[in-house]
């Protein structure tokens, strides 16, 4: 929405905490115990909190303790018809969300409409095209053809998108699609899930990613008894060798 303040991740590298928890109380514990760390770049929230409590309440709860950017991950957004992009984007903007992750598998018309709607609403689109499950692409038994991610990334880059999600638990795919995106746009920023419980690790990804990238970490933080100690380990791994 016009005039709406947008918070951006300012760090070159950071930890983005995926707050896939089921209670507001646990969300508060996570934010309170992490908001003072400079290397925590943002909080990512998804359907678990949004469906239970409503997106405006979840965002306002985080804002009681932190001004760090908030990423909404619809898990997976932009898999609908084109016109619903406006409804989605306006709801996020009114709730105070800064970024939105989308995986536009419905086709080019939906992808273009949703990216345009997010930009118009003042929400920064982060585009993904490959999930972190092993049987995602058709070559591994999945439903999505191997050509689809490159096409999705090409359309996104042509629309001015500079923020992308890539899988951290498959280093070959990470290398391949980082190279693709790097060839399509200048100075992209990457967000890497699939770490920890899903098999990826921050140091290995860091050797590939180089410049601007953010490690998305969920269970290693939100399931930890000591959030601060877990974060300190993760942040140490984020530092280049």
C-alpha positions in Angstrom: 0.0 0.0 0.0 1.2 3.5 -0.9 3.3 5.1 1.9 3.5 1.9 3.9 6.9 1.5 5.6 8.8 -1.6 4.3 11.5 -3.2 6.4 14.3 -4.9 4.5 17.0 -7.3 5.6 20.1 -5.2 5.8 22.7 -7.9 6.5 24.7 -9.6 3.7 24.2 -12.9 5.5 21.8 -13.7 8.3 19.7 -16.3 10.0 16.0 -16.1 9.2 14.0 -17.9 11.8 11.0 -19.9 10.6 8.5 -19.6 13.4 6.4 -22.7 12.5 5.0 -23.0 16.0 1.5 -23.5 17.3 1.2 -20.9 20.1 1.7 -17.2 20.5 3.5 -17.8 23.7 6.2 -19.8 22.0 6.4 -17.2 19.2 7.1 -14.6 21.9 9.8 -16.7 23.5 11.5 -17.1 20.2 11.4 -13.4 19.3 12.4 -12.2 22.8 15.4 -14.6 22.9 16.6 -13.7 19.3 15.7 -10.1 18.5 18.9 -8.6 20.0 21.2 -10.7 17.7 22.4 -8.6 14.7 22.7 -11.8 12.6 19.1 -12.6 12.9 17.8 -11.0 9.7 14.1 -11.6 9.8 11.2 -13.8 11.1 9.3 -16.1 8.8 5.8 -17.0 9.6 3.5 -19.4 7.9 0.1 -21.0 8.0 0.5 -22.6 11.5 0.3 -19.2 13.2 -1.7 -17.3 10.6 -4.6 -19.8 10.5 -4.8 -20.2 14.3 -4.5 -16.6 15.3 -4.9 -14.4 12.2 -2.0 -12.7 10.4 -2.5 -9.2 11.9 -2.3 -10.5 15.5 0.8 -12.5 14.7 2.6 -9.6 13.1 1.6 -7.2 15.9 2.9 -9.7 18.4 6.3 -9.7 16.8 6.2 -5.9 16.5 5.8 -5.7 20.3 9.4 -6.9 20.6 11.2 -6.4 17.3 11.3 -4.2 14.2 13.1 -6.9 12.1 11.4 -7.7 8.8 8.6 -10.2 8.7 8.4 -12.8 5.8 5.1 -14.5 5.2 5.3 -18.0 3.6 1.9 -19.3 2.6 3.4 -22.7 2.0 3.0 -22.4 -1.0 1.6 -19.1 -2.3 0.8 -18.2 -5.9 -0.7 -21.6 -6.8 -4.1 -20.2 -7.6 -5.7 -18.2 -10.4 -4.3 -14.8 -11.3 -6.9 -12.4 -9.9 -6.5 -13.8 -6.3 -3.0 -12.2 -6.2 -4.6 -8.8 -5.4 -6.6 -10.3 -2.5 -3.5 -12.1 -1.1 -1.2 -9.1 -1.4 -3.6 -6.5 0.1 -4.2 -8.8 3.1 -0.4 -9.1 3.7 0.1 -5.4 3.3 -2.7 -4.5 5.7 -1.2 -7.0 8.2 2.2 -5.3 8.1 4.1 -8.1 6.3 7.3 -7.0 4.6 8.2 -10.0 2.3 6.1 -12.9 0.8 7.5 -16.2 -0.4 5.7 -17.6 -3.5 6.0 -20.7 -5.5 4.1 -19.9 -8.7 3.4 -23.4 -10.0 0.0 -22.5 -11.5 1.6 -21.0 -14.6 3.1 -17.8 -16.1 -0.2 -15.8 -15.9 -0.6 -16.5 -12.2 3.1 -15.8 -11.6 3.0 -12.5 -13.3 -0.2 -11.3 -11.7 0.9 -12.3 -8.2 4.3 -10.7 -8.5 2.8 -7.5 -9.8 0.1 -7.5 -7.0 2.8 -7.9 -4.3 4.9 -5.1 -5.7 1.9 -2.8 -6.0 1.0 -3.5 -2.4 4.5 -2.8 -1.2 5.3 -6.4 -0.3 8.6 -7.7 -1.6 8.2 -11.0 -3.5 10.6 -13.9 -2.9 10.3 -16.4 -5.6 10.9 -20.2 -5.2 10.5 -23.0 -7.7 12.1 -26.1 -6.0 10.9 -27.7 -2.8 13.3 -29.4 -0.4 11.6 -32.8 -0.7 13.7 -35.4 -2.7 10.9 -36.5 -5.0 9.9 -33.0 -6.2 11.2 -32.9 -9.7 9.9 -35.4 -12.3 13.3 -36.9 -12.8 13.1 -38.1 -9.1 9.5 -39.3 -9.2 7.8 -36.0 -8.7 5.2 -34.0 -10.6 7.2 -31.0 -11.7 9.2 -31.1 -14.9 12.9 -30.2 -14.7 12.4 -27.2 -17.0 9.9 -25.5 -14.8 12.2 -23.9 -12.2 14.3 -22.1 -14.8 11.2 -20.7 -16.6 9.8 -19.5 -13.3 13.1 -17.8 -12.4 13.4 -16.2 -15.8 9.9 -14.7 -15.6 10.6 -13.4 -12.1 13.9 -11.8 -13.2 12.2 -10.1 -16.1 9.7 -8.6 -13.7 12.5 -7.2 -11.5 12.5 -9.8 -8.7 15.8 -9.9 -6.9 14.9 -12.3 -4.1 14.9 -16.1 -4.5 14.5 -19.3 -2.5 16.7 -22.3 -3.3 17.0 -25.7 -1.5 19.9 -26.0 0.9 19.7 -29.8 1.2 20.6 -30.5 -2.4 23.9 -28.9 -3.2 23.8 -29.8 -6.9 20.5 -28.1 -7.4 21.7 -25.2 -5.3 24.7 -24.7 -7.6 22.7 -25.2 -10.8 19.9 -22.8 -10.0 22.2 -20.2 -8.4 24.1 -20.1 -11.6 20.8 -19.8 -13.6 19.6 -16.9 -11.5 23.0 -15.2 -11.4 23.0 -15.2 -15.2 19.5 -13.6 -15.3 19.8 -10.7 -12.8 22.3 -8.5 -11.0 23.0 -8.9 -7.3 20.2 -11.4 -6.4 19.6 -12.3 -2.7 19.0 -15.9 -1.8 17.0 -17.6 1.0 18.1 -21.1 1.8 15.8 -23.6 3.6 16.3 -27.3 4.0 18.9 -27.0 6.7 19.3 -28.9 9.9 16.6 -31.5 10.2 16.1 -31.7 6.4 19.8 -32.6 5.8 21.4 -29.4 4.7 24.1 -27.5 6.6 25.0 -23.8 6.7 28.7 -24.1 6.1 28.3 -26.2 2.9 25.8 -23.8 1.5 28.0 -20.9 2.4 30.8 -22.2 0.3 28.5 -22.1 -2.7 26.4 -19.0 -2.1 29.1 -16.3 -1.7 27.4 -12.9 -1.5 23.9 -12.1 -0.2 22.1 -15.1 1.3 20.1 -15.9 4.3 19.8 -19.3 6.1 16.2 -20.2 6.9 16.2 -22.3 10.0 13.2 -23.7 11.8 13.3 -26.7 14.0 16.9 -26.1 15.1 15.6 -22.9 16.8 11.9 -23.2 17.6 12.3 -26.8 18.9 15.4 -25.9 21.0 15.2 -25.7 24.8 17.7 -22.9 24.7 17.0 -20.6 21.7 19.9 -18.3 22.3 22.5 -21.1 22.5 21.1 -22.7 19.3 21.3 -19.4 17.5 24.8 -18.8 18.6 25.9 -22.1 17.0 24.0 -21.3 13.8 25.4 -17.8 13.5 29.0 -19.1 14.0 28.4 -21.5 11.1 27.2 -18.5 9.0 30.6 -16.8 9.1 32.8 -17.5 6.1 35.9 -19.6 6.7 
